Amino acid sequence: MGTPDQVRLAGDADQVVQAVQELTSSGKQFAVRSGGHCYEDFVTNQEVRAVIDLSQLDGVYFDPRYPAFVVEPGAVLGDVYSKLYKGWGVTLPGGTCPTVGAGGHIVGGGYGALSRLHGLTVDHLYGVEVVVVDASGTARKVVATRDAADPNRELWWAHTGAGGGNFGVITKYLLRSPGATGSDPATLLPRPPANLLVSSVSWDWASMTQAAFTTLLRNFGEWCAANSSATGPYASLFSQLKPTHVSAGSFSMSTQIDAGLPNAAALLEDFLSAVNSGVGVAYQVQDQRVISWQHAVTLWPGFTAPDTRPGSRRSPPI
Ligand SMILES: Cc1cc2nc3c(=O)[nH]c(=O)nc-3n(C[C@H](O)[C@H](O)[C@H](O)COP(=O)(O)OP(=O)(O)OC[C@H]3O[C@@H](n4cnc5c(N)ncnc54)[C@H](O)[C@@H]3O)c2cc1C
């Protein structure tokens, strides 16, 4: 549990510079918080004496100067997806929990339901605006991009997977797909499928034997390995097998596939059959329907709902 002496609520990047300068000069150990979804105690631990809270820096907009989309660290994924899609019909292949903050998420990679099609979110990272402290102890704001001629390119590279809290305080992510050209925002990031065929099935723990469960896990892994191609028929199929603790009573598997594929229903059926092949325990279909992509990323409980059942590893928003 954290017991910071102060929480600095930053309203813009200059206030972040000021907070970093004052805390660095005072020698206080500080940490940054954006969406508050850290799995570790990097922010809430006894050594941290001050927290810089970036939840107010939550803009999502297009900046023609770069040209690139700006996602500020306090923006939560559900809002990022909604704003990018409603504004320009584009998206990022990021995580499925709508209350995760961009701040810690993108710098750690950002993996989600569209990653089989479009890679990680950092694959689309053009640059970062980040507050760093130089050797003389002076805090300043710098922009680092992937441009070959950018003297700060190494700093951009450090933000393509190293995780939050390592190199500085990110105040803006700049996003544009590699190879994207021109200035039309609608062409600078991936476009998601308009509709998804979604499915949730569950198995009762009471009917499961160790052998049946082993077969199920092996089937799932082997299917993923055999169908990992980004260009095969299953490229848009994404599935999460969620083997919650036995005290939950049952465990589930949620799946989505591009509903625009002419044989989407047959592909889904083949996948479900392959996963349950030889298990000997029937699954129950909890949900199967076509929903819009916008609905899927903000409301569909298969991927977005906090699972609060006993034994679950997912937690409600902090
Ligand atoms: C319920 C849940 C579901 C998740 N689902 C997914 C998923 O589908 N895909 C996936 O890839 N990940 C997922 N994650 C992991 C998530 O991406 C990471 O935990 C991420 O670091 C959370 O970012 P945050 O800003 O919400 O958290 P915070 O707790 O605010 O920050 C996390 C870390 O990043 C640092 N940090 C935060 N903001 C900044 C900043 N602006 N500059 C520098 N450092 C910063 C913090 O100091 C801390 O070390 C999930 C996590 C949870 C709790």
Ligand as a Chemical Component Dictionary entry (heavy atoms), coordinates in Angstrom:
data_LIG
# 
_chem_comp.id                   LIG 
_chem_comp.type                 NON-POLYMER 
_chem_comp.pdbx_formal_charge   0 
_chem_comp.three_letter_code    LIG 
# 
loop_
_chem_comp_atom.comp_id 
_chem_comp_atom.atom_id 
_chem_comp_atom.alt_atom_id 
_chem_comp_atom.type_symbol 
_chem_comp_atom.charge 
_chem_comp_atom.model_Cartn_x 
_chem_comp_atom.model_Cartn_y 
_chem_comp_atom.model_Cartn_z 
_chem_comp_atom.pdbx_ordinal 
LIG C1  C1  C 0 -7.724 -5.147 -15.643 1  
LIG C2  C2  C 0 -6.486 -5.016 -16.510 2  
LIG C3  C3  C 0 -6.558 -5.401 -17.842 3  
LIG C4  C4  C 0 -5.434 -5.288 -18.674 4  
LIG N1  N1  N 0 -5.538 -5.657 -19.984 5  
LIG C5  C5  C 0 -4.457 -5.536 -20.798 6  
LIG C6  C6  C 0 -4.533 -5.891 -22.182 7  
LIG O1  O1  O 0 -5.568 -6.338 -22.678 8  
LIG N2  N2  N 0 -3.409 -5.733 -22.946 9  
LIG C7  C7  C 0 -2.232 -5.239 -22.434 10 
LIG O2  O2  O 0 -1.257 -5.096 -23.197 11 
LIG N3  N3  N 0 -2.138 -4.885 -21.125 12 
LIG C8  C8  C 0 -3.207 -5.029 -20.319 13 
LIG N4  N4  N 0 -3.105 -4.684 -18.988 14 
LIG C9  C9  C 0 -1.810 -4.233 -18.475 15 
LIG C10 C10 C 0 -1.700 -2.697 -18.590 16 
LIG O3  O3  O 0 -1.467 -2.344 -19.938 17 
LIG C11 C11 C 0 -0.519 -2.212 -17.713 18 
LIG O4  O4  O 0 -0.756 -2.567 -16.375 19 
LIG C12 C12 C 0 -0.293 -0.707 -17.843 20 
LIG O5  O5  O 0 0.991  -0.390 -17.355 21 
LIG C13 C13 C 0 -1.354 0.104  -17.119 22 
LIG O6  O6  O 0 -1.187 1.463  -17.419 23 
LIG P1  P1  P 0 -1.931 2.573  -16.523 24 
LIG O7  O7  O 0 -1.515 3.895  -17.009 25 
LIG O8  O8  O 0 -3.387 2.250  -16.444 26 
LIG O9  O9  O 0 -1.356 2.231  -15.082 27 
LIG P2  P2  P 0 -0.476 3.093  -13.997 28 
LIG O10 O10 O 0 -0.627 2.298  -12.729 29 
LIG O11 O11 O 0 -0.903 4.510  -13.978 30 
LIG O12 O12 O 0 0.970  2.979  -14.555 31 
LIG C14 C14 C 0 1.611  1.749  -14.781 32 
LIG C15 C15 C 0 3.138  1.932  -14.819 33 
LIG O13 O13 O 0 3.482  2.857  -15.854 34 
LIG C16 C16 C 0 4.062  4.045  -15.290 35 
LIG N5  N5  N 0 3.477  5.194  -15.993 36 
LIG C17 C17 C 0 2.161  5.539  -16.032 37 
LIG N6  N6  N 0 1.992  6.625  -16.774 38 
LIG C18 C18 C 0 3.228  6.985  -17.205 39 
LIG C19 C19 C 0 3.689  8.067  -18.027 40 
LIG N7  N7  N 0 2.855  8.983  -18.514 41 
LIG N8  N8  N 0 5.021  8.157  -18.270 42 
LIG C20 C20 C 0 5.888  7.233  -17.769 43 
LIG N9  N9  N 0 5.497  6.196  -17.003 44 
LIG C21 C21 C 0 4.175  6.074  -16.724 45 
LIG C22 C22 C 0 3.708  4.005  -13.811 46 
LIG O14 O14 O 0 4.654  4.730  -13.027 47 
LIG C23 C23 C 0 3.707  2.521  -13.533 48 
LIG O15 O15 O 0 5.019  2.048  -13.371 49 
LIG C24 C24 C 0 -4.214 -4.794 -18.142 50 
LIG C25 C25 C 0 -4.152 -4.407 -16.791 51 
LIG C26 C26 C 0 -5.274 -4.530 -15.979 52 
LIG C27 C27 C 0 -5.188 -4.117 -14.532 53 
# 
loop_
_chem_comp_bond.comp_id 
_chem_comp_bond.atom_id_1 
_chem_comp_bond.atom_id_2 
_chem_comp_bond.value_order 
_chem_comp_bond.pdbx_ordinal 
LIG C1  C2  SING 1  
LIG C2  C3  SING 2  
LIG C2  C26 DOUB 3  
LIG C3  C4  DOUB 4  
LIG C4  N1  SING 5  
LIG C4  C24 SING 6  
LIG N1  C5  DOUB 7  
LIG C5  C6  SING 8  
LIG C5  C8  SING 9  
LIG C6  O1  DOUB 10 
LIG C6  N2  SING 11 
LIG N2  C7  SING 12 
LIG C7  O2  DOUB 13 
LIG C7  N3  SING 14 
LIG N3  C8  DOUB 15 
LIG C8  N4  SING 16 
LIG N4  C9  SING 17 
LIG N4  C24 SING 18 
LIG C9  C10 SING 19 
LIG C10 O3  SING 20 
LIG C10 C11 SING 21 
LIG C11 O4  SING 22 
LIG C11 C12 SING 23 
LIG C12 O5  SING 24 
LIG C12 C13 SING 25 
LIG C13 O6  SING 26 
LIG O6  P1  SING 27 
LIG P1  O7  DOUB 28 
LIG P1  O8  SING 29 
LIG P1  O9  SING 30 
LIG O9  P2  SING 31 
LIG P2  O10 DOUB 32 
LIG P2  O11 SING 33 
LIG P2  O12 SING 34 
LIG O12 C14 SING 35 
LIG C14 C15 SING 36 
LIG C15 O13 SING 37 
LIG C15 C23 SING 38 
LIG O13 C16 SING 39 
LIG C16 N5  SING 40 
LIG C16 C22 SING 41 
LIG N5  C17 SING 42 
LIG N5  C21 SING 43 
LIG C17 N6  DOUB 44 
LIG N6  C18 SING 45 
LIG C18 C19 SING 46 
LIG C18 C21 DOUB 47 
LIG C19 N7  SING 48 
LIG C19 N8  DOUB 49 
LIG N8  C20 SING 50 
LIG C20 N9  DOUB 51 
LIG N9  C21 SING 52 
LIG C22 O14 SING 53 
LIG C22 C23 SING 54 
LIG C23 O15 SING 55 
LIG C24 C25 DOUB 56 
LIG C25 C26 SING 57 
LIG C26 C27 SING 58 
# 
